[in-house]
Structures are given as structure tokens and as C-alpha cells.
Amino acid sequence: MFLASSTKPIDSNLSSLAEQIEEQNPGLSVLAARQFRFAIRQTPLEVATCEPREFNVLEEFILRAGVEFEPAPTLKELADLLGLDEIFVKSTAATLVSLGSLEVAENGQIAIAPQGRDFFDKGAVSRSQIQSIYAISDPLNQTLTFKFDALAAESVNLPDLADLVSLEHKFTDLADLSIAEIQPLIQASGLGIHVPENGKIVSKCDVIGDDLDIWQTVSIFVLLDAIENKTTIQVRQGKQILETASNFLNELESQKKLSLNDLCQLTEDVILQEQAAILAHKNQEVAARLQTIQEKALETVKENSTNPAQNSSQAAADTGTVVLLRDSEIRPDFIKTLKSAQQNIFIYSPWVTPEVADSEFIKILQNLADRGVWTLIGHGIARQQEEEDRPVSPELEDKLRQVKTPEGLSAVQIFWLGNSHAKEVIVDGKIHLSGSHNWLSYRGDRLPRGETTYKVTIPDLVREAGEYMANRFQSRALQVWKEAVANRDVIAAEKSFCLWGALGMEAEALQQLQQENWLELYPIWLKLVCQGLRSKKISPLSDCLGEALGLLSQISAEDANIEPLREGWQQVVGGIAIVDRTAAVTLLNGESWAEFLRLLIAESVDSPQEFVSKYIKSPTGKQPLKKKRI
């Protein structure tokens, strides 16, 4: 992208992935990439599990006799009473004895065991089982997981990461862990052998063999962020980013306990060259785009003057136009263009002032938000945020973020992006405004200053400008997300979700939610979808809706966020139903509908058709009133 890959210390087998990273993240440059091996520890274990099962008819009768008959009968008396062969009664009694539920005297008289009375009251008996599993301790990712099958030990001929950094296991010796400490780790591994809410319990765990080191391969990338102008270390296994490992190595590097030169043979000269190349490339890209727009404007003026008949309104609508606006024409056209938005608005203005982003402007943005429009505002002219001489006040940022979607998300997101003199506006990916006018710091109501702005509707030019701005906002979304994950900060996570929503990347937000297993954000994601359906940016047939429904199986009806999740899905289905009733019914297939009923998203008396019909009958598309749950 900038320096040729051949001049960078990038392993040959990582070059295609490095190129892919740069293509998907135009704000990033891969400075170096290298593969290492590291050892995870595999420990064989034997666990005792118990789970409930209901009594069969004969077991229940024998226990009831032990509880209620006085004196307690013998096995022969029970067999005679039931008209059964005594051998069946003795066999069943033997099972109850082995389960600790029953005692049988030498003369065959039965007596209920203390544990048996508890089982009888519950209507189920606990069944024990011994199973073999393996504990996998990962020192790089600081995890301890459990698997049924052993990992294969393979030879890996790569440099050992442990030669450069100290890798310590989160738990030094499994034998030192109590069963109470091990149980939640086994549960989190998803083996299904410890599920307390279903009565499945791991009651004992023993180490039964020696530890075995299993080599794993990781790829380490050193990235230069063009927006922040800083380097970061990223660790991957395949294409999956390992956040914990990445944070660990970045922390060591910041403390000067790890050298980029030792890690990836990356010298300071290469970093400085790439920084200079990125800055030049970025400025050239913006300048070249504006130059193309100016040339198109001149061509349009010439064509209109020489062949006015050929430049009909229909032809202009098909091919697009470039219109030159001057001084007093700019602000009214800017406001008119904003009000025409149907889906999203991107604005880059070096400065943002309360005199321009005033109550009138905020009211316009709120009206747009009410009908599904997102607004993203980037600002900043200095290379570093702390160097800005006219920073945006926190009070103004807060006022802009108070513009809400009907579901309560901030429909306006404002971020410092910096290092740009560009003054651009993109509306719905169809209209591009650019020129010398400072959109959010000058109202255009003073004496003429000789300002000009080009209003472009030529698809290729608008798309190019839109992709450039979208990439800058996408890079910011990823940065905010990483900070949110590191601190488990829901407010920051919501900001990144709103950025993704404005960029039409709801699927990306869902993928990140799943990858981090951060189900607390599930209701926020549903609010994104509501705004996307409102603006018709999300199709009722979108694949991400089906993927999101699949997450319901991981939710408990007692979850702390169950009410907003119920409301979220009701609103999403309602939004789909207003547009496409058939799509809404189809979405609620057998498994999905069962989850809707289990989680009380729908009333048990409803069918999918009845549930969807509630929204079709509502002329406003609003959610019908729900019955109060007692």
C-alpha cells in the first residue's frame, strides 16, 4: 500500500494476509509480520458428574412404600402386592440402593435412605458417571479451557516466542484448584457436563496423568495506524485476532520490555519511512479526488454552453453532475441536502463550533434521526488531538450525541479524526459536497469570502469519496471497540455499535459481539437493526437477523437484560412486519419461535402469524401494548 512489501520484514507466507489487512483497513499499514510457536499445556483429567433423571413407575412405588407404609414392607410383600415376579422388584431395589436412595435389610425389609427422601420429594434421582476430559492451559491468551478429545502433538519448526517474552500459565498447578474454582471453567467450555440450572454437576476432578506441551502457531503483525500515527502489535491465529495476547505484547513494548527489532526485525528507519509515506499518500489521495472533481466541473460547464440540448435533466440524473456553489449559495444548499437524507450523513469539518452546530442544526439532525438517518461527524486539523488550537468542547459533543433514535441510541456520533484540511459531506452515498467551506464552523452569513463548493452526484466520484470517509470512521469504530473490550465499557461499546450502524455494518457489530461473547450488548444491537429497518438500509431478509436469532439459545429467561431483549425483538419483528409480513413470519421458524415462547418474547397463546399480525394491524407500526407479567 505504501512501502513495497519486499522492503518490509514480512514472512512470505503472511504476505497475502498482510495485503488483505491493508485492503480492509485503509488506515492501517503492515510494517512487519512474523510467525512464532508457543506451547500450551494439556493435562488429562477424570471427572465425576451427576445429573438427575426421573424415577420410573416401579422405583417411585418402592420409595413411596418406604416413606408411607408403617411398618415398611419387604420386597416379597411388594412383589405380591403388585403381582410381579420378585426378581423385578429386587433388581429395581438394587438400583435404588446403588444410588443411595434405599436400604434393604437381610430379611428384605426396605427403609428409605436420608438422600432417598430428598430424591423422592424432588421426583428425580441423581445419576453418577465418570468421564475423561483434558484441560488446556494457554499462557499467551491466559485461558484455561476443557475438551473431551486430546489435542495432537505435532512438530512446529518456528522461532519460540518464549525466547523473547516470559509466558506464564494463569494456573500453575490444576491440582491446587478447588472443585468450586474448576466448575465454572468447565461450564464456560461448553462441554455440557456442568450445567447447574439443569441439575448437571461436576462433583469431583482429579489429575490422572502428566502434562504435555502442545505447540501452537501464532502470527504477529506490527501495524501503523495512519489516523493515530502510532504502531501497535496484533497477534492472530489464522484470521482471528487474539485481543488478550495483543494487549499483553503491546504492554510489554510500551514498558520497553520487548523490542520491535527483536520481535520482527523492524528498525526505526522503516517506521519513519512508512509514516512519511502514509502522510504523503493520504494528502495526495484527497488532493487528487478534489482535482478530479474540479476537472469534471469544468467539463460540465463547457458541455452546457456548447450542447445545452444534450444536457437534459434526465441525462443529468442518469450520469450525475458537478455543480459549483459560491458564497451565499453554499449554506442553504448544505441544509437542503442534509434534509434530503434517507439513510446516513458523513461530515468532515476541521472545526465544529456551537454558533453553527446550534439548536436549529441539532433539531434538523433529530428530525432526520426520527426517520432512520445516522449522522457521523469527523473533525480535527492537527496531527495529534492535544495539538488542536480550536478543540470541540465536551458540552457541544454531548449536545450532538443527545440526538437520539426512537430506540434511544445516539444517532449522531462525533469524533476527532485529525490531520486533514478536507471539508466534505456525503449524503446517502449519492451526494458529495466539497470545497473551501467550513461546514460546522462558518454559517456563510458574513461578507462574501470567495468560498466555493462543488456539489457532485456522479456515482463513481461520490463512491470514491464515500469509501475514503467510511474507512476513516471504520478505523475509529475498531479503535473504540478495542478500548471498550479492554475495559468492558458498555458506553464505549455502544458508540462503536452506532458507528457500525451508520456505516451499514450491523453484521460486523454482531460478529464482534459473538467473538467477545458480550451478550449484554445484544439489546443494543437490536436497536441498531430497528434504525436500519426504519431507513430501509437493512433488508428484512438480511442473513444477520437469522444469526442473531441463533443467539437466543444462550439467553436465560432470568437474564438481567431480558426485558430490553424482549422489547428489542418485538420491535424488530414489528419493523419487518410493516414492510414484509411474509418475511416476518418466515423469520420465526420452528426453533426461533420456540425461543420466543421460552423467553416470553411472545405470549404462549400466540402463533407466529398472530404475533406478526399485531404489527400489521397497527397503522403507526408501533409495538402493541404487552400484558403485565405477574
Secondary structure as GFF3:
##gff-version 3
##sequence-region A 1 630
A	DSSP	three_ten_helix	5	7	.	.	.	ID=ss1
A	DSSP	three_ten_helix	12	14	.	.	.	ID=ss2
A	DSSP	alpha_helix	15	24	.	.	.	ID=ss3
A	DSSP	beta_strand	28	54	.	.	.	ID=ss4
A	DSSP	alpha_helix	57	68	.	.	.	ID=ss5
A	DSSP	alpha_helix	75	82	.	.	.	ID=ss6
A	DSSP	alpha_helix	86	98	.	.	.	ID=ss7
A	DSSP	beta_strand	102	104	.	.	.	ID=ss8
A	DSSP	beta_strand	110	112	.	.	.	ID=ss9
A	DSSP	alpha_helix	114	122	.	.	.	ID=ss10
A	DSSP	beta_strand	124	138	.	.	.	ID=ss11
A	DSSP	beta_strand	143	147	.	.	.	ID=ss12
A	DSSP	three_ten_helix	161	163	.	.	.	ID=ss13
A	DSSP	three_ten_helix	174	176	.	.	.	ID=ss14
A	DSSP	alpha_helix	179	188	.	.	.	ID=ss15
A	DSSP	three_ten_helix	196	198	.	.	.	ID=ss16
A	DSSP	beta_strand	201	207	.	.	.	ID=ss17
A	DSSP	beta_strand	212	225	.	.	.	ID=ss18
A	DSSP	beta_strand	230	237	.	.	.	ID=ss19
A	DSSP	beta_strand	240	241	.	.	.	ID=ss20
A	DSSP	alpha_helix	243	254	.	.	.	ID=ss21
A	DSSP	alpha_helix	260	264	.	.	.	ID=ss22
A	DSSP	alpha_helix	268	306	.	.	.	ID=ss23
A	DSSP	three_ten_helix	308	310	.	.	.	ID=ss24
A	DSSP	alpha_helix	313	319	.	.	.	ID=ss25
A	DSSP	beta_strand	322	326	.	.	.	ID=ss26
A	DSSP	three_ten_helix	327	329	.	.	.	ID=ss27
A	DSSP	alpha_helix	330	339	.	.	.	ID=ss28
A	DSSP	beta_strand	344	348	.	.	.	ID=ss29
A	DSSP	alpha_helix	359	370	.	.	.	ID=ss30
A	DSSP	beta_strand	374	379	.	.	.	ID=ss31
A	DSSP	three_ten_helix	385	387	.	.	.	ID=ss32
A	DSSP	alpha_helix	394	401	.	.	.	ID=ss33
A	DSSP	beta_strand	412	416	.	.	.	ID=ss34
A	DSSP	beta_strand	424	427	.	.	.	ID=ss35
A	DSSP	beta_strand	431	435	.	.	.	ID=ss36
A	DSSP	beta_strand	452	456	.	.	.	ID=ss37
A	DSSP	alpha_helix	459	487	.	.	.	ID=ss38
A	DSSP	alpha_helix	490	502	.	.	.	ID=ss39
A	DSSP	alpha_helix	506	515	.	.	.	ID=ss40
A	DSSP	three_ten_helix	519	521	.	.	.	ID=ss41
A	DSSP	alpha_helix	522	534	.	.	.	ID=ss42
A	DSSP	alpha_helix	543	550	.	.	.	ID=ss43
A	DSSP	three_ten_helix	551	554	.	.	.	ID=ss44
A	DSSP	alpha_helix	562	579	.	.	.	ID=ss45
A	DSSP	alpha_helix	581	587	.	.	.	ID=ss46
A	DSSP	alpha_helix	590	598	.	.	.	ID=ss47
A	DSSP	alpha_helix	608	616	.	.	.	ID=ss48
###
